[in-house]
Amino acid sequence: MTVSGSRRRPLVLRLSLTAAIAVTVAGSSVAFASPAVSAPTPVRTAAAPAFTAGLCEGTEYTPSEQMLDISGIRLDHYNDGNIVPMYGTTDRGTSAAVDAPVCGVRDVDGIAKSEWMYCTDFDLDPCAGVDENGLPVDKHNDEMGATVPSSGNPDLSADDLAVISWLLQNPAKLDGAVSGNGSEDARSARQTLVWCVSDYDNPLMADFKSLCDRNIGDDERARIVEIMNVTQTLDLVRKTPATGTLKAGETAVFTLNTNMYRKPINVQSSAGTELTVCGDNAKATLSANQLTVDGRGDAPTAVDLCLTTADSGDYSVTASVIPDSVENLHWNTAGAQCQIFASFDTVRPALMNASASVGYAAAPTTTPATTTPATTTPATTTPATPVVPIVPIVPIVPIVPVVPGAPVPSQPVATPAAPAPSVPKQATGPRPVAIDGGAAEQNSGRNVAVAVTGLGLVGMAAAGAVALRRKRS
């Protein structure tokens, strides 16, 4: 990295500062030159009254009231839209000599925002202390002016800016320690990685080049530059089922496509359901709601996420992330002899969001089948009315057998009337003799009624014939 001589202190002075800050790296204490950090600020539209600023994320000691008091000249700097440095990452520094990174406060839309600022000049003055009167001073207790926004660090190349921007927006490892803002060790790891980029060629860093090479060497820096130069994508679609609903208890699969590699992506499902990484996704890990995908280059990687629920209803899955960008950094400095600080702007960047949803139908209620015996109604058999064949009626004329020797009057046979009680008359003529030798009786009167005892008369209707059948007595 090319060093600007106008902004560098003489080597003798720089060497005298090497013990000013102790940086903890993976459990070992490493002596670094004096750095300190500040951050930039937007311009306010209304003046704020004096206030006590809040702590930056992961502060592990209690700063003095004087450090947090924003009043007097510091309040003027704040109301002018500048960041006000307050305290260092540890309590080892004095009020005038602070440990990098530095916590500063600035106005964001009328709200005081406290955030960590990281040093990008290993051997320059932090210019971030306060004296006993609460005035901003450098490490010599010389009163300082405001820490104002800067356009960047002129000693850094475009690739350097890209890598530092990525380091301040993403966790990275330094010999096992994970960088971040959440603890003193995490901040020390992040600050060291930033120096490995901004001050790799600084003579004071000579003893630590091997540390930098192991953790953020040429290949890793090239990978990060690739990430910062690609068109970042985030897409979430439903995979199974592509359409329609599921039954409660079945698994829905969503596919996330992204090329934001090694960057935590927040993924969540609605109604308290849990997501898991499923399928062939060896390059993806999900911890709590943070999904991290490994890879490099512009081509996105597909990651399957599974959701299962036993309850019916509509469920959504969302993915959100702040895309990496050099524009996400604030740069600020208090003057030529002071650090230029970089801090991640947690307000300006817009989230990238993607979402998809699926519906679950209620599982069918299984009710044990109740077998109701069928009511058997006895069949009512109505006797069929016998069909009597209609036989044509052939008039049968009774034939009175002629008994030899007995005259038979030839007169028509009248239909017998209802019998009326009368005195029987004596038969006329000789007594007839039965054909078979039996007795035969004959009654005669004015209306002759003939009864033949022992004979049955059968008419053959079809032939018209008449036959006598004997009825034995």
VOPAGU-2260 file (C-alpha; in pm, 1 decimal, decimal comma):
REM VOPAGU-2260
SITE   aa  ch    i         X         Y         Z
SITE  MET   A    0       0,0       0,0       0,0
SITE  THR   A    1     136,6     345,3     -85,8
SITE  VAL   A    2     189,6     562,3     222,5
SITE  SER   A    3     124,9     933,8     213,8
SITE  GLY   A    4     420,4    1099,8     388,9
SITE  SER   A    5     222,5    1411,8     479,9
SITE  ARG   A    6      -8,5    1209,4     703,3
SITE  ARG   A    7     249,9     978,6     861,3
SITE  ARG   A    8     430,6    1056,5    1183,6
SITE  PRO   A    9     813,7    1025,7    1197,9
SITE  LEU   A   10     923,5     664,4    1252,5
SITE  VAL   A   11    1073,1     743,1    1596,1
SITE  LEU   A   12     737,5     875,3    1716,8
SITE  ARG   A   13     552,6     583,6    1562,0
SITE  LEU   A   14     777,1     333,6    1734,2
SITE  SER   A   15     709,8     505,2    2066,2
SITE  LEU   A   16     340,8     430,9    2021,0
SITE  THR   A   17     361,5      57,9    1961,1
SITE  ALA   A   18     271,6     -30,3    2319,7
SITE  ALA   A   19     -27,7     201,0    2338,0
SITE  ILE   A   20    -282,6     -64,7    2247,8
SITE  ALA   A   21    -285,6    -433,4    2335,2
SITE  VAL   A   22    -499,8    -632,9    2096,5
SITE  THR   A   23    -616,8    -975,9    2202,5
SITE  VAL   A   24    -592,3   -1222,0    1914,6
SITE  ALA   A   25    -712,4   -1579,5    1967,0
SITE  GLY   A   26    -618,6   -1567,1    2335,2
SITE  SER   A   27    -271,7   -1415,2    2291,5
SITE  SER   A   28    -179,3   -1052,6    2359,5
SITE  VAL   A   29     -20,6    -873,1    2065,1
SITE  ALA   A   30     129,3    -521,1    2087,5
SITE  PHE   A   31      12,9    -284,7    1814,5
SITE  ALA   A   32      81,1      83,6    1748,1
SITE  SER   A   33    -153,8     350,5    1875,4
SITE  PRO   A   34    -478,1     359,6    1682,6
SITE  ALA   A   35    -814,6     506,0    1766,0
SITE  VAL   A   36   -1141,4     521,3    1581,7
SITE  SER   A   37   -1407,8     780,2    1496,1
SITE  ALA   A   38   -1716,8     791,2    1276,6
SITE  PRO   A   39   -1894,1    1036,3    1039,3
SITE  THR   A   40   -2234,6    1203,0    1076,4
SITE  PRO   A   41   -2524,9    1345,7     874,0
SITE  VAL   A   42   -2631,8    1706,5     930,4
SITE  ARG   A   43   -2907,0    1772,0    1184,5
SITE  THR   A   44   -3200,6    1998,2    1115,3
SITE  ALA   A   45   -3285,5    2077,9    1480,4
SITE  ALA   A   46   -3054,4    2129,7    1776,1
SITE  ALA   A   47   -3067,0    1870,3    2053,9
SITE  PRO   A   48   -3031,4    1956,9    2422,6
SITE  ALA   A   49   -2750,0    1811,3    2631,1
SITE  PHE   A   50   -2786,0    1436,8    2691,3
SITE  THR   A   51   -2606,0    1126,3    2812,9
SITE  ALA   A   52   -2523,4     902,3    2517,3
SITE  GLY   A   53   -2594,2     531,8    2512,2
SITE  LEU   A   54   -2330,1     261,5    2496,0
SITE  CYS   A   55   -2210,6      96,4    2179,3
SITE  GLU   A   56   -2291,3    -269,0    2118,7
SITE  GLY   A   57   -2102,6    -516,3    2337,7
SITE  THR   A   58   -1933,6    -261,9    2568,2
SITE  GLU   A   59   -1783,6    -468,3    2851,0
SITE  TYR   A   60   -1699,1    -198,8    3103,2
SITE  THR   A   61   -1866,3     114,9    3235,4
SITE  PRO   A   62   -1733,9     431,6    3072,0
SITE  SER   A   63   -1714,6     744,6    3287,1
SITE  GLU   A   64   -2000,4     991,6    3293,7
SITE  GLN   A   65   -1764,6    1244,3    3138,4
SITE  MET   A   66   -1715,6    1020,6    2833,4
SITE  LEU   A   67   -2089,6     983,2    2780,3
SITE  ASP   A   68   -2187,0    1343,9    2851,8
SITE  ILE   A   69   -2273,0    1525,0    2532,0
SITE  SER   A   70   -2280,7    1890,3    2624,0
SITE  GLY   A   71   -2083,0    2211,1    2567,2
SITE  ILE   A   72   -1850,3    2202,4    2266,4
SITE  ARG   A   73   -1919,5    1832,6    2212,2
SITE  LEU   A   74   -2291,5    1904,8    2186,9
SITE  ASP   A   75   -2215,3    2175,0    1930,4
SITE  HIS   A   76   -2019,4    1922,2    1726,3
SITE  TYR   A   77   -2308,6    1676,6    1755,2
SITE  ASN   A   78   -2567,9    1936,3    1649,1
SITE  ASP   A   79   -2351,3    2030,1    1351,3
SITE  GLY   A   80   -2400,7    1677,6    1219,4
SITE  ASN   A   81   -2062,8    1535,1    1323,7
SITE  ILE   A   82   -1981,2    1221,0    1516,0
SITE  VAL   A   83   -1857,8    1268,2    1872,8
SITE  PRO   A   84   -1593,6    1012,8    1985,7
SITE  MET   A   85   -1658,7     890,9    2341,6
SITE  TYR   A   86   -1450,9     591,9    2458,6
SITE  GLY   A   87   -1236,1     301,4    2341,0
SITE  THR   A   88   -1310,1     -69,5    2321,0
SITE  THR   A   89   -1131,2    -138,3    2653,8
SITE  ASP   A   90   -1072,2      57,2    2972,7
SITE  ARG   A   91    -693,0      22,3    2945,0
SITE  GLY   A   92    -645,7     358,8    2776,0
SITE  THR   A   93    -647,9     696,0    2950,5
SITE  SER   A   94    -902,1     961,2    2869,2
SITE  ALA   A   95    -672,3    1099,2    2601,0
SITE  ALA   A   96    -533,5     770,2    2464,9
SITE  VAL   A   97    -810,2     527,3    2374,9
SITE  ASP   A   98    -805,8     172,4    2243,0
SITE  ALA   A   99    -933,9     111,0    1893,0
SITE  PRO   A  100   -1203,1      71,9    1787,8
SITE  VAL   A  101   -1371,7     380,5    1935,5
SITE  CYS   A  102   -1737,1     426,3    2024,7
SITE  GLY   A  103   -1885,1     746,4    1882,1
SITE  VAL   A  104   -2233,9     895,3    1878,9
SITE  ARG   A  105   -2405,6    1077,4    1594,3
SITE  ASP   A  106   -2752,7    1199,8    1506,3
SITE  VAL   A  107   -2966,9     981,5    1281,5
SITE  ASP   A  108   -3305,0    1136,8    1203,1
SITE  GLY   A  109   -3329,7    1293,1    1546,9
SITE  ILE   A  110   -3208,1     982,0    1731,7
SITE  ALA   A  111   -2865,0     957,3    1895,1
SITE  LYS   A  112   -2693,5     654,9    1737,7
SITE  SER   A  113   -2387,2     503,4    1908,4
SITE  GLU   A  114   -2163,4     287,7    1685,9
SITE  TRP   A  115   -1810,4     149,2    1670,6
SITE  MET   A  116   -1551,6     321,8    1449,2
SITE  TYR   A  117   -1249,7     126,2    1319,7
SITE  CYS   A  118    -903,2     267,1    1263,6
SITE  THR   A  119    -756,3     259,7     912,8
SITE  ASP   A  120    -422,4     427,4    1000,0
SITE  PHE   A  121    -216,6     204,2    1228,6
SITE  ASP   A  122      22,4     470,6    1359,3
SITE  LEU   A  123    -177,2     796,5    1365,7
SITE  ASP   A  124    -334,2     967,0    1665,2
SITE  PRO   A  125    -687,0     865,0    1758,0
SITE  CYS   A  126    -773,0    1223,0    1848,7
SITE  ALA   A  127   -1071,6    1076,5    2034,1
SITE  GLY   A  128   -1010,0    1148,8    2403,3
SITE  VAL   A  129   -1170,2    1390,4    2649,4
SITE  ASP   A  130   -1002,4    1592,3    2923,2
SITE  GLU   A  131   -1126,0    1652,4    3277,5
SITE  ASN   A  132   -1356,5    1923,9    3147,3
SITE  GLY   A  133   -1509,6    1696,4    2885,3
SITE  LEU   A  134   -1336,3    1869,3    2595,5
SITE  PRO   A  135   -1218,2    1661,0    2295,8
SITE  VAL   A  136    -839,7    1623,9    2300,1
SITE  ASP   A  137    -564,6    1427,4    2130,4
SITE  LYS   A  138    -329,2    1198,5    2318,2
SITE  HIS   A  139    -120,5    1499,9    2421,0
SITE  ASN   A  140    -429,5    1658,3    2577,0
SITE  ASP   A  141    -430,3    1921,7    2307,4
SITE  GLU   A  142    -780,7    2041,5    2238,3
SITE  MET   A  143    -923,3    1906,2    1915,2
SITE  GLY   A  144   -1181,1    2026,0    1672,4
SITE  ALA   A  145   -1478,1    1828,3    1547,5
SITE  THR   A  146   -1449,0    1480,7    1399,1
SITE  VAL   A  147   -1603,9    1549,4    1060,8
SITE  PRO   A  148   -1721,9    1327,7     773,0
SITE  SER   A  149   -1457,0    1228,4     520,2
SITE  SER   A  150   -1475,5    1104,1     163,8
SITE  GLY   A  151   -1259,4     806,1     256,7
SITE  ASN   A  152    -895,7     721,4     318,6
SITE  PRO   A  153    -677,2     843,4      28,5
SITE  ASP   A  154    -412,0     582,8     114,1
SITE  LEU   A  155    -645,5     294,9      26,5
SITE  SER   A  156    -707,3     145,5    -315,1
SITE  ALA   A  157   -1052,7      57,5    -446,9
SITE  ASP   A  158    -990,6    -307,7    -359,1
SITE  ASP   A  159    -877,8    -207,9      -8,1
SITE  LEU   A  160   -1198,9     -11,6      41,0
SITE  ALA   A  161   -1402,9    -306,4     -81,4
SITE  VAL   A  162   -1234,8    -553,4     157,1
SITE  ILE   A  163   -1257,7    -321,0     460,4
SITE  SER   A  164   -1622,6    -253,9     381,1
SITE  TRP   A  165   -1690,4    -628,6     371,3
SITE  LEU   A  166   -1499,5    -687,1     697,9
SITE  LEU   A  167   -1710,9    -427,6     880,2
SITE  GLN   A  168   -2034,0    -584,5     753,4
SITE  ASN   A  169   -1958,5    -954,3     798,9
SITE  PRO   A  170   -1802,1   -1188,5    1053,5
SITE  ALA   A  171   -1458,6   -1322,5     962,8
SITE  LYS   A  172   -1208,8   -1538,5    1149,0
SITE  LEU   A  173    -870,7   -1445,4    1290,2
SITE  ASP   A  174    -696,9   -1763,1    1408,6
SITE  GLY   A  175   -1026,0   -1898,5    1540,3
SITE  ALA   A  176   -1160,8   -1574,4    1691,1
SITE  VAL   A  177   -1474,6   -1453,8    1511,1
SITE  SER   A  178   -1475,4   -1083,2    1431,9
SITE  GLY   A  179   -1767,3    -857,1    1511,5
SITE  ASN   A  180   -1890,6    -579,9    1742,4
SITE  GLY   A  181   -2036,2    -794,3    2020,3
SITE  SER   A  182   -1735,7    -828,1    2253,1
SITE  GLU   A  183   -1388,2    -693,0    2315,9
SITE  ASP   A  184   -1224,1   -1000,9    2161,7
SITE  ALA   A  185   -1451,9    -986,5    1855,7
SITE  ARG   A  186   -1376,1    -615,9    1805,6
SITE  SER   A  187   -1000,6    -674,7    1848,1
SITE  ALA   A  188   -1016,9    -944,8    1579,5
SITE  ARG   A  189   -1208,7    -713,8    1344,1
SITE  GLN   A  190    -971,0    -422,1    1404,6
SITE  THR   A  191    -666,9    -643,2    1339,8
SITE  LEU   A  192    -814,3    -767,8    1011,0
SITE  VAL   A  193    -878,6    -407,0     904,6
SITE  TRP   A  194    -514,2    -318,4     978,7
SITE  CYS   A  195    -403,6    -621,3     777,3
SITE  VAL   A  196    -562,7    -445,7     478,7
SITE  SER   A  197    -497,8     -77,6     551,5
SITE  ASP   A  198    -144,3    -114,2     693,3
SITE  TYR   A  199      -5,3    -439,2     558,6
SITE  ASP   A  200     304,9    -257,8     425,1
SITE  ASN   A  201     351,5     -41,7     734,9
SITE  PRO   A  202     692,4    -122,3     892,3
SITE  LEU   A  203     523,5    -142,2    1232,5
SITE  MET   A  204     318,6    -435,1    1100,1
SITE  ALA   A  205     620,5    -637,5     990,9
SITE  ASP   A  206     598,8    -875,1    1287,0
SITE  PHE   A  207     233,0    -948,3    1211,5
SITE  LYS   A  208     240,3   -1013,5     839,2
SITE  SER   A  209     228,9   -1387,3     890,9
SITE  LEU   A  210     -87,2   -1344,5    1098,7
SITE  CYS   A  211    -243,0   -1144,6     815,2
SITE  ASP   A  212    -132,2   -1394,4     550,7
SITE  ARG   A  213    -295,6   -1682,2     737,6
SITE  ASN   A  214    -628,6   -1511,5     779,5
SITE  ILE   A  215    -672,7   -1262,4     498,6
SITE  GLY   A  216    -410,6   -1340,1     238,9
SITE  ASP   A  217    -418,7   -1269,1    -132,2
SITE  ASP   A  218    -668,9   -1544,8    -215,8
SITE  GLU   A  219    -917,6   -1442,9      55,6
SITE  ARG   A  220    -891,1   -1078,9     -40,9
SITE  ALA   A  221    -953,4   -1168,4    -404,7
SITE  ARG   A  222   -1258,4   -1370,8    -301,8
SITE  ILE   A  223   -1398,9   -1074,8    -107,3
SITE  VAL   A  224   -1335,7    -835,0    -395,6
SITE  GLU   A  225   -1531,6   -1072,6    -619,3
SITE  ILE   A  226   -1821,3   -1068,4    -375,7
SITE  MET   A  227   -1822,3    -689,5    -357,4
SITE  ASN   A  228   -1821,2    -656,4    -736,2
SITE  VAL   A  229   -2101,0    -897,9    -824,8
SITE  THR   A  230   -2465,5    -810,2    -866,2
SITE  GLN   A  231   -2596,2    -949,0    -539,5
SITE  THR   A  232   -2908,0   -1161,5    -559,0
SITE  LEU   A  233   -3158,7   -1298,4    -309,8
SITE  ASP   A  234   -3453,4   -1502,1    -429,7
SITE  LEU   A  235   -3693,9   -1734,2    -247,0
SITE  VAL   A  236   -3943,8   -1964,1    -418,1
SITE  ARG   A  237   -4169,8   -2251,7    -322,4
SITE  LYS   A  238   -4039,7   -2584,9    -445,1
SITE  THR   A  239   -4265,4   -2853,3    -294,9
SITE  PRO   A  240   -4548,2   -2819,1    -362,2
SITE  ALA   A  241   -4505,4   -2570,1    -644,6
SITE  THR   A  242   -4879,1   -2498,4    -624,3
SITE  GLY   A  243   -5171,6   -2595,8    -406,1
SITE  THR   A  244   -5180,2   -2678,8     -36,5
SITE  LEU   A  245   -5037,3   -2945,6     190,5
SITE  LYS   A  246   -5199,1   -3159,6     453,9
SITE  ALA   A  247   -5106,3   -3081,7     812,5
SITE  GLY   A  248   -4796,0   -3278,5     905,4
SITE  GLU   A  249   -4647,5   -3276,8     554,3
SITE  THR   A  250   -4322,8   -3095,9     465,9
SITE  ALA   A  251   -4301,2   -2785,4     248,4
SITE  VAL   A  252   -3971,1   -2714,0      71,1
SITE  PHE   A  253   -3854,7   -2362,1     -21,9
SITE  THR   A  254   -3548,5   -2284,0    -232,7
SITE  LEU   A  255   -3330,4   -1982,5    -155,3
SITE  ASN   A  256   -3097,7   -1865,0    -433,0
SITE  THR   A  257   -2817,9   -1625,4    -340,4
SITE  ASN   A  258   -2462,6   -1528,3    -422,7
SITE  MET   A  259   -2405,3   -1339,9     -96,4
SITE  TYR   A  260   -2147,0   -1582,1      33,8
SITE  ARG   A  261   -2027,4   -1611,4     393,7
SITE  LYS   A  262   -2272,4   -1338,9     488,6
SITE  PRO   A  263   -2540,5   -1410,9     751,4
SITE  ILE   A  264   -2885,0   -1401,8     592,3
SITE  ASN   A  265   -3179,9   -1375,1     826,2
SITE  VAL   A  266   -3440,7   -1642,8     745,3
SITE  GLN   A  267   -3762,2   -1684,9     940,4
SITE  SER   A  268   -4093,1   -1865,4     917,2
SITE  SER   A  269   -4422,1   -1741,1    1054,7
SITE  ALA   A  270   -4625,5   -1858,6    1352,7
SITE  GLY   A  271   -4328,7   -1999,4    1541,7
SITE  THR   A  272   -4257,3   -2280,8    1296,8
SITE  GLU   A  273   -3896,8   -2389,3    1251,7
SITE  LEU   A  274   -3692,9   -2406,2     934,6
SITE  THR   A  275   -3420,2   -2657,9     861,3
SITE  VAL   A  276   -3167,1   -2687,5     583,3
SITE  CYS   A  277   -3259,8   -3000,2     388,5
SITE  GLY   A  278   -3152,6   -3184,6      77,9
SITE  ASP   A  279   -2801,3   -3166,5     -64,9
SITE  ASN   A  280   -2686,6   -2839,6      91,6
SITE  ALA   A  281   -2338,5   -2909,7     222,1
SITE  LYS   A  282   -2238,5   -2546,6     163,3
SITE  ALA   A  283   -2511,3   -2398,8     383,3
SITE  THR   A  284   -2543,6   -2378,8     761,6
SITE  LEU   A  285   -2837,0   -2249,9     963,9
SITE  SER   A  286   -2779,8   -2130,7    1320,8
SITE  ALA   A  287   -3090,3   -1994,4    1490,8
SITE  ASN   A  288   -3225,0   -1767,4    1215,3
SITE  GLN   A  289   -2889,7   -1698,5    1049,3
SITE  LEU   A  290   -2821,3   -1878,5     721,4
SITE  THR   A  291   -2466,0   -1871,0     584,2
SITE  VAL   A  292   -2381,1   -2000,9     237,8
SITE  ASP   A  293   -2025,1   -2075,9     129,5
SITE  GLY   A  294   -1903,5   -2001,7    -221,1
SITE  ARG   A  295   -1757,2   -1736,4    -446,3
SITE  GLY   A  296   -1823,2   -1564,0    -774,5
SITE  ASP   A  297   -2137,1   -1432,9    -938,3
SITE  ALA   A  298   -2333,4   -1756,3    -983,3
SITE  PRO   A  299   -2595,9   -1806,8    -710,5
SITE  THR   A  300   -2621,6   -2121,5    -498,8
SITE  ALA   A  301   -2957,2   -2290,4    -431,0
SITE  VAL   A  302   -3033,0   -2388,7     -72,0
SITE  ASP   A  303   -3342,3   -2591,3      23,5
SITE  LEU   A  304   -3524,0   -2496,8     342,5
SITE  CYS   A  305   -3788,9   -2728,8     490,5
SITE  LEU   A  306   -4090,8   -2637,8     700,6
SITE  THR   A  307   -4329,4   -2879,8     871,8
SITE  THR   A  308   -4631,9   -2801,2    1083,4
SITE  ALA   A  309   -4914,2   -2999,9    1237,1
SITE  ASP   A  310   -5153,2   -2704,0    1228,5
SITE  SER   A  311   -5361,5   -2579,5     941,1
SITE  GLY   A  312   -5327,6   -2226,7     805,8
SITE  ASP   A  313   -5110,5   -2011,2     582,0
SITE  TYR   A  314   -4736,8   -1994,8     657,7
SITE  SER   A  315   -4473,5   -1761,8     515,7
SITE  VAL   A  316   -4095,0   -1783,3     492,6
SITE  THR   A  317   -3888,1   -1465,9     459,1
SITE  ALA   A  318   -3521,9   -1398,1     389,0
SITE  SER   A  319   -3358,2   -1059,2     445,5
SITE  VAL   A  320   -3005,1    -922,4     429,3
SITE  ILE   A  321   -2823,6    -592,1     395,6
SITE  PRO   A  322   -2628,1    -619,7      71,7
SITE  ASP   A  323   -2254,4    -556,2      93,6
SITE  SER   A  324   -2150,1    -219,5     -43,4
SITE  VAL   A  325   -1861,4      22,3      -8,3
SITE  GLU   A  326   -2127,4     292,7      26,4
SITE  ASN   A  327   -2235,7     132,3     356,0
SITE  LEU   A  328   -1932,0     288,1     530,2
SITE  HIS   A  329   -1900,3     620,3     714,2
SITE  TRP   A  330   -1557,4     780,0     700,8
SITE  ASN   A  331   -1444,8    1058,0     938,1
SITE  THR   A  332   -1138,8    1224,2    1082,5
SITE  ALA   A  333   -1042,9    1510,7    1313,2
SITE  GLY   A  334    -745,7    1631,0    1104,7
SITE  ALA   A  335    -430,9    1538,8     917,1
SITE  GLN   A  336    -249,6    1405,1    1223,3
SITE  CYS   A  337    -551,6    1194,8    1323,5
SITE  GLN   A  338    -691,6     859,5    1226,6
SITE  ILE   A  339    -938,8     821,1     945,0
SITE  PHE   A  340   -1207,1     598,4    1084,9
SITE  ALA   A  341   -1447,5     369,0     906,3
SITE  SER   A  342   -1776,7     258,9    1059,0
SITE  PHE   A  343   -2059,6      53,0     921,3
SITE  ASP   A  344   -2372,6     256,5     858,0
SITE  THR   A  345   -2648,7      56,5    1023,8
SITE  VAL   A  346   -2914,7     302,2     908,5
SITE  ARG   A  347   -2859,3     393,9     545,1
SITE  PRO   A  348   -2854,7      51,6     372,3
SITE  ALA   A  349   -3187,8     -87,9     257,2
SITE  LEU   A  350   -3268,0    -450,0     326,9
SITE  MET   A  351   -3302,7    -697,5      45,2
SITE  ASN   A  352   -3610,4    -908,8     111,8
SITE  ALA   A  353   -3757,3   -1222,1     -40,1
SITE  SER   A  354   -4058,0   -1423,9      71,2
SITE  ALA   A  355   -4279,8   -1716,1     -18,9
SITE  SER   A  356   -4579,1   -1883,2     144,8
SITE  VAL   A  357   -4764,2   -2211,9     162,5
SITE  GLY   A  358   -5106,2   -2319,2     286,9
SITE  TYR   A  359   -5179,7   -2619,3     507,7
SITE  ALA   A  360   -5524,8   -2775,8     505,0
SITE  ALA   A  361   -5664,3   -2925,6     823,2
SITE  ALA   A  362   -5611,2   -3298,8     857,0
SITE  PRO   A  363   -5938,6   -3491,7     813,1
SITE  THR   A  364   -6100,7   -3578,9    1144,0
SITE  THR   A  365   -6103,2   -3956,0    1188,9
SITE  THR   A  366   -6419,9   -4059,6    1374,0
SITE  PRO   A  367   -6457,2   -4431,3    1448,9
SITE  ALA   A  368   -6730,7   -4565,2    1226,4
SITE  THR   A  369   -7046,3   -4648,3    1422,1
SITE  THR   A  370   -7218,0   -4949,6    1271,6
SITE  THR   A  371   -7590,4   -4907,6    1304,3
SITE  PRO   A  372   -7764,7   -5236,8    1245,9
SITE  ALA   A  373   -7994,9   -5208,6     955,9
SITE  THR   A  374   -8359,8   -5211,7    1051,3
SITE  THR   A  375   -8505,7   -5510,9     881,9
SITE  THR   A  376   -8866,8   -5456,4     804,1
SITE  PRO   A  377   -9028,7   -5789,7     748,1
SITE  ALA   A  378   -9155,9   -5803,4     402,6
SITE  THR   A  379   -9530,4   -5795,6     394,2
SITE  THR   A  380   -9634,0   -6055,7     150,3
SITE  THR   A  381   -9963,0   -5972,4       1,4
SITE  PRO   A  382  -10107,7   -6292,6    -129,9
SITE  ALA   A  383  -10139,6   -6264,7    -492,9
SITE  THR   A  384  -10492,5   -6263,5    -610,4
SITE  PRO   A  385  -10515,4   -6585,0    -800,0
SITE  VAL   A  386  -10583,6   -6526,1   -1155,9
SITE  VAL   A  387  -10880,2   -6733,8   -1243,2
SITE  PRO   A  388  -10865,5   -6831,5   -1602,4
SITE  ILE   A  389  -11168,4   -6712,9   -1779,1
SITE  VAL   A  390  -11337,0   -7008,1   -1936,8
SITE  PRO   A  391  -11600,2   -6928,3   -2189,8
SITE  ILE   A  392  -11934,2   -7032,6   -2047,4
SITE  VAL   A  393  -12117,0   -7275,5   -2266,3
SITE  PRO   A  394  -12476,4   -7306,3   -2172,4
SITE  ILE   A  395  -12539,5   -7653,7   -2045,0
SITE  VAL   A  396  -12883,0   -7784,9   -2101,7
SITE  PRO   A  397  -12968,5   -8045,2   -1848,6
SITE  ILE   A  398  -13063,7   -8368,1   -2012,2
SITE  VAL   A  399  -13316,9   -8568,2   -1831,3
SITE  PRO   A  400  -13257,2   -8933,4   -1901,4
SITE  VAL   A  401  -13542,3   -9108,3   -2057,5
SITE  VAL   A  402  -13661,5   -9388,8   -1844,6
SITE  PRO   A  403  -13808,0   -9661,5   -2056,5
SITE  GLY   A  404  -14174,7   -9683,8   -2018,1
SITE  ALA   A  405  -14218,7   -9341,7   -1871,9
SITE  PRO   A  406  -14348,1   -9065,6   -2092,4
SITE  VAL   A  407  -14148,0   -8750,2   -2074,1
SITE  PRO   A  408  -14352,5   -8440,3   -2123,7
SITE  SER   A  409  -14209,0   -8226,1   -2392,5
SITE  GLN   A  410  -14226,2   -7883,9   -2241,8
SITE  PRO   A  411  -13963,4   -7633,8   -2176,7
SITE  VAL   A  412  -13771,2   -7644,8   -1855,8
SITE  ALA   A  413  -13835,1   -7337,9   -1651,9
SITE  THR   A  414  -13588,3   -7177,8   -1417,2
SITE  PRO   A  415  -13684,1   -7292,4   -1073,4
SITE  ALA   A  416  -13825,9   -7022,7    -855,2
SITE  ALA   A  417  -13754,4   -6982,6    -492,5
SITE  PRO   A  418  -13905,9   -7285,8    -331,5
SITE  ALA   A  419  -14223,3   -7216,6    -151,8
SITE  PRO   A  420  -14350,7   -7441,6     115,4
SITE  SER   A  421  -14602,1   -7667,1     -40,2
SITE  VAL   A  422  -14749,5   -8004,0       4,3
SITE  PRO   A  423  -14566,5   -8255,8    -202,1
SITE  LYS   A  424  -14762,5   -8403,0    -478,0
SITE  GLN   A  425  -14775,4   -8764,2    -563,3
SITE  ALA   A  426  -14560,9   -8872,6    -847,5
SITE  THR   A  427  -14739,0   -8959,7   -1163,0
SITE  GLY   A  428  -14652,1   -9256,0   -1367,8
SITE  PRO   A  429  -14435,0   -9545,0   -1277,3
SITE  ARG   A  430  -14128,6   -9500,0   -1053,5
SITE  PRO   A  431  -13817,6   -9462,4   -1265,6
SITE  VAL   A  432  -13547,1   -9711,2   -1237,0
SITE  ALA   A  433  -13189,5   -9598,8   -1190,4
SITE  ILE   A  434  -12948,5   -9681,8   -1463,1
SITE  ASP   A  435  -12719,1   -9870,1   -1228,2
SITE  GLY   A  436  -13001,0  -10045,1   -1051,7
SITE  GLY   A  437  -13022,9   -9797,0    -767,5
SITE  ALA   A  438  -13323,7   -9593,0    -671,9
SITE  ALA   A  439  -13402,4   -9273,0    -848,8
SITE  GLU   A  440  -13636,2   -9000,1    -745,9
SITE  GLN   A  441  -13828,7   -8758,0    -960,8
SITE  ASN   A  442  -14035,4   -8462,4    -855,9
SITE  SER   A  443  -14259,0   -8287,5   -1099,4
SITE  GLY   A  444  -14490,0   -7998,1   -1083,2
SITE  ARG   A  445  -14612,8   -7712,6   -1289,0
SITE  ASN   A  446  -14264,0   -7572,1   -1315,2
SITE  VAL   A  447  -14068,8   -7888,7   -1353,1
SITE  ALA   A  448  -13748,7   -7912,2   -1150,9
SITE  VAL   A  449  -13548,4   -8214,8   -1211,9
SITE  ALA   A  450  -13302,5   -8346,0    -962,0
SITE  VAL   A  451  -13100,2   -8641,6   -1045,3
SITE  THR   A  452  -12954,5   -8810,0    -745,6
SITE  GLY   A  453  -12626,5   -8995,9    -795,7
SITE  LEU   A  454  -12541,6   -8820,9   -1120,3
SITE  GLY   A  455  -12300,0   -8533,3   -1182,3
SITE  LEU   A  456  -12308,3   -8333,5   -1496,7
SITE  VAL   A  457  -11985,4   -8217,8   -1650,2
SITE  GLY   A  458  -11984,2   -7999,5   -1954,9
SITE  MET   A  459  -11704,3   -8001,9   -2195,7
SITE  ALA   A  460  -11712,3   -7637,1   -2290,7
SITE  ALA   A  461  -11477,1   -7657,6   -2574,1
SITE  ALA   A  462  -11652,2   -7945,2   -2748,0
SITE  GLY   A  463  -12000,4   -7869,9   -2634,8
SITE  ALA   A  464  -12041,0   -8231,0   -2532,6
SITE  VAL   A  465  -12216,6   -8341,7   -2217,9
SITE  ALA   A  466  -12129,8   -8646,8   -2011,1
SITE  LEU   A  467  -12283,3   -8791,8   -1702,9
SITE  ARG   A  468  -12068,2   -8890,3   -1407,7
SITE  ARG   A  469  -12206,3   -9118,6   -1158,3
SITE  LYS   A  470  -12197,4   -9016,7    -796,4
SITE  ARG   A  471  -12213,3   -9312,3    -574,0
SITE  SER   A  472  -12422,1   -9294,1    -263,8
